[in-house]
Amino acid sequence: MSIFTQEDLLLYLYKETSPEQNAAIEAALMQDWSLREKITILQESIKELEQPLESPRMEVVLNVLNYAREAVETGA
Protein backbone atom coordinates (compact mmCIF):
# COMPACT_ATOMS: atom_id res chain seq x y z
CA MET A 1 0.00 0.00 0.00
CA SER A 2 1.44 3.31 -1.10
CA ILE A 3 1.41 6.58 0.79
CA PHE A 4 1.46 8.67 -2.39
CA THR A 5 -1.64 10.47 -3.61
CA GLN A 6 -2.65 11.19 -7.20
CA GLU A 7 -1.47 14.75 -6.62
CA ASP A 8 1.98 13.45 -5.67
CA LEU A 9 2.08 11.36 -8.83
CA LEU A 10 0.99 14.29 -11.01
CA LEU A 11 3.69 16.48 -9.51
CA TYR A 12 6.18 13.70 -10.23
CA LEU A 13 5.02 13.34 -13.84
CA TYR A 14 5.30 17.09 -14.40
CA LYS A 15 8.75 17.09 -12.76
CA GLU A 16 7.69 19.35 -9.91
CA THR A 17 8.92 17.16 -7.06
CA SER A 18 12.18 17.39 -5.15
CA PRO A 19 15.00 14.90 -5.77
CA GLU A 20 14.13 13.23 -2.45
CA GLN A 21 10.48 12.87 -3.45
CA ASN A 22 11.54 11.53 -6.86
CA ALA A 23 13.66 8.86 -5.22
CA ALA A 24 10.87 7.88 -2.83
CA ILE A 25 8.27 7.67 -5.60
CA GLU A 26 10.59 5.70 -7.88
CA ALA A 27 11.38 3.25 -5.08
CA ALA A 28 7.67 2.84 -4.37
CA LEU A 29 6.95 2.29 -8.07
CA MET A 30 9.45 -0.58 -8.11
CA GLN A 31 7.61 -2.37 -5.30
CA ASP A 32 3.93 -1.41 -5.59
CA TRP A 33 2.09 -2.67 -8.68
CA SER A 34 -1.08 -0.71 -7.84
CA LEU A 35 0.96 2.51 -7.74
CA ARG A 36 2.45 1.61 -11.14
CA GLU A 37 -1.07 1.07 -12.42
CA LYS A 38 -2.18 4.47 -11.09
CA ILE A 39 0.74 6.29 -12.67
CA THR A 40 0.12 4.51 -16.00
CA ILE A 41 -3.50 5.67 -15.99
CA LEU A 42 -2.39 9.23 -15.22
CA GLN A 43 0.17 9.13 -18.04
CA GLU A 44 -2.49 7.96 -20.49
CA SER A 45 -4.85 10.71 -19.34
CA ILE A 46 -2.16 13.34 -19.84
CA LYS A 47 -1.49 12.06 -23.36
CA GLU A 48 -5.20 12.36 -24.20
CA LEU A 49 -5.32 15.93 -22.90
CA GLU A 50 -2.29 16.92 -24.96
CA GLN A 51 -3.79 15.75 -28.24
CA PRO A 52 -5.02 18.59 -30.42
CA LEU A 53 -8.74 19.12 -30.59
CA GLU A 54 -10.54 18.53 -33.85
CA SER A 55 -11.43 21.61 -35.85
CA PRO A 56 -15.09 22.43 -36.36
CA ARG A 57 -16.57 21.97 -39.80
CA MET A 58 -16.32 25.02 -42.07
CA GLU A 59 -20.12 25.16 -42.25
CA VAL A 60 -20.34 25.65 -38.48
CA VAL A 61 -17.71 28.40 -38.50
CA LEU A 62 -19.53 30.22 -41.32
CA ASN A 63 -22.86 29.94 -39.49
CA VAL A 64 -21.35 31.52 -36.38
CA LEU A 65 -19.74 34.33 -38.41
CA ASN A 66 -23.00 35.00 -40.28
CA TYR A 67 -24.94 35.09 -37.03
CA ALA A 68 -22.46 37.55 -35.53
CA ARG A 69 -22.57 39.75 -38.65
CA GLU A 70 -26.38 39.81 -38.61
CA ALA A 71 -26.41 40.67 -34.92
CA VAL A 72 -24.08 43.63 -35.53
CA GLU A 73 -26.09 44.84 -38.54
CA THR A 74 -29.40 44.75 -36.69
CA GLY A 75 -27.94 46.28 -33.55
CA ALA A 76 -28.98 43.34 -31.37
C-alpha positions, 0 to 999 in steps of 0.5 A, a space after each residue: 500500500 502506497 502513501 502517495 496520492 494522485 497529486 503526488 504522482 501528477 507532480 512527479 510526472 510534471 517534474 515538480 517534485 524534489 530529488 528526495 520525493 523523486 527517489 521515494 516515488 521511484 522506489 515505491 513504483 518498483 515495489 507497488 504494482 497498484 501505484 504503477 497502475 495508477 501512474 500509468 493511468 495518469 500518463 495515459 490521461 495526460 497524453 489524451 489531454 495533450 492531443 489537439 482538438 478537432 477543428 469544427 466543420 467550415 459550415 459551423 464556422 460560417 454559421 457563427 460568423 454570419 450570425 455575428 454579422 447579422 447581430 451587428 447589422 441589426 444592432 442586437 
